[in-house]
């Protein structure tokens, strides 16, 4: 069993596509009028506009950004501090870090435009 894809519900496709392209230095592997997909190793991150979410998750509803964090993704990088500088240069604020964690890794945390949390770790 392996994780194939994760779908994140977003409010603005163009803004979020630009954010992911810049923050992760990636190009989409697929896109249409309602979604854009980026590949992370063997897994896909599907960014889907919120208005299309009910077709996937009904009768559950989409949570708002203001309701708080319920997910964090971690991406392994070579140099957390260099990534912090790069993100800062892009105008992407850090939620926390870079910091050394008690379990032996160095991390930083940032959020996409819809509040999904992403951690870079080494």
N, C-alpha and C positions, 0 to 999 in steps of 0.2 A: 504494500500500500504506500502511495506517495501523494503528497499534496500537488494537485494539478493546477488549480486556479483559485484565486480569491477575488471576489467582486466587492468593490467599494462604491457606495452610493455617493454621488457628488452633485453639487448645485450648478457649476459652470464648467462645461466640457473644455472650452478653449483655455480658460485660465488654469485649470487643473492639468491639462495636457502639457502646457508650457512649464508649469511647476515641476512635473515629473521629468520632463526632458532635461531641464536645467539641474535639478537637485541630484538626479541619478545618472546624468550624462548618458541617456538612452534615447533611442528612437522607437516609436511605436512599431509593433509587429502586425497590428491590425487596427483599423478604425472605421467607424461609420458615423451617421448623424447622432447616434445616442451613446456611443461608447468608444473608448480607446484602450488598447491593450499593450502592456509592456511586459517583457520577459525578464525574469530574475532567475538565472540558472535554469532549472527544469520547471519552475513555477511561473504562472502568468498572473499578473495583477490587471484585472478588468475594471476600468473606471466607467461606471454606468450612471447616466443622469437619473436623478431621483424620481422623475416622473415615470420612468420605466421600471422601477423597482417593484411596484405592486404585482406585476406580471410574474415575478420570481418568488416573492415572499408572502403574498396574500394568504391568510388574513392578517399576518403580522404587519406592523407599520414601520416605516423608516424613522429612526431616532434623530433628533436634532443635534447639531453641533454643540449647542448650549447644554445638553443633558449630561455631558461629561464623557470622559474617555472610557471606551470599553474594549479597545484593542491596541496592541503595540506590535509593530513588525521590527525585526532586527536584521540588519544587513552587515555582513562581515566586510571590513575594509582593511587596507594596509596601514593607514596612518590616520587615527581619529583626529589629531590636532590639525593636520593638513586639511582634512575634510571640514573641520570647523571653520578654518580660514576661508576655504572655497565657498561654503554656504554663506558666510558673512558677506563675502564679496558679491554674492548674488542677491543680497538683501533678505535672506531667509533667517529669521530669528531662531535662536536655540531656546528650547524649553529648559534644558539643563545641560551641564557639561561644558567642555570635556571634563571627565572625572574618572578617578580610579575607583572601581567597585570592590567591596570586601571579598568578592568571589574571584578576584584576580584578572578582571578585564577592564579596559578603558572604554568609556562610552560617551556619546553625546545623544541628545534627544531633540527632535524638531517635529513640527506638525505640518501636514499639507493644508491647503486652503479650506478643507472641510473638517479639519480637526483630527484626522487619522494620524496617530503617532508613529514616527519612524525613528529607530535607534541605529546609529552606526557604532560598531563595536570592533575591538581588536584584542 
